[in-house]
Amino acid sequence: MKNNIKLKSKEIILPEKLKAILWSKNIKAINPETDK
């Protein structure tokens, strides 16, 4: 079970650029009107 937790925590850690891309996609998906 400890190995599972370690793998999951590694998956959560993403490079900053990837985070920014996912974040902007999330905002557009939630708020299609905001086009920034």
N, C-alpha and C positions, 0 to 999 in steps of 0.2 A: 504493500500500500504506500510505503514511503516513496518508492520509485515512481508510482503513479503521480503523486503530488509534485515531485520534482519535474516530471515531464510536462505536466499541466502548467506549472509556473514558467517553464522555459517557453512554452507556446504563447503565453500571455505577453512575454517581453518581446516587443517588436522594435525594429529600427525607427528612428524619429520620422523619417520620410514616409515610411509605410503608415505610421500612425496618422500623420497629417492627411494622407490620401484617404484612408478609411474614415477619418473624422469628417473631411469635406464631403465624402460620399454619403455618410450618415446624415449630415445636415441637409443635403439636397434631397435625400429620400424622405426625411421628416418634413422639411420645409421646401417644397419645389419652387415656391415663389421667390425665395432668396437666391439670386444668381450672382455669386461673388467669386 
